[in-house]
Amino acid sequence: MDLEKFEKNIGYTFKDKHLIKTALTHTSYANEKKIESNEKLEFLGDAILEFIVSDYLYNNYKELKEGEMTKVRATVVCEESLYKIASEHNFSDFLYVGKSEIKCGR
């Protein structure tokens, strides 16, 4: 896989290439190759994204109440919206996916 092409696609160059490879490694591939998958990084990334969105909402939408900010954040940081962004950047072209997932057409 061409990690440089992925970096160009998203407009960011990673210092730690091992980290980005892990971030793009699906559990199915990791199990086949006996390497670390992206699951722990996904957990951390979700928390960081929630924090960034929360900070943005808090500082830019002072009129919103706590419950309203929570609803907006949940809309932004959810599987559907993140899938849309991933699709727009063709992330699936860069994922390390195992043979079992490929056979299932995922």
Secondary structure as GFF3:
##gff-version 3
##sequence-region A 1 106
A	DSSP	alpha_helix	3	10	.	.	.	ID=ss1
A	DSSP	alpha_helix	17	23	.	.	.	ID=ss2
A	DSSP	alpha_helix	27	33	.	.	.	ID=ss3
A	DSSP	alpha_helix	39	60	.	.	.	ID=ss4
A	DSSP	alpha_helix	66	76	.	.	.	ID=ss5
A	DSSP	alpha_helix	79	88	.	.	.	ID=ss6
A	DSSP	three_ten_helix	91	94	.	.	.	ID=ss7
A	DSSP	alpha_helix	99	104	.	.	.	ID=ss8
###
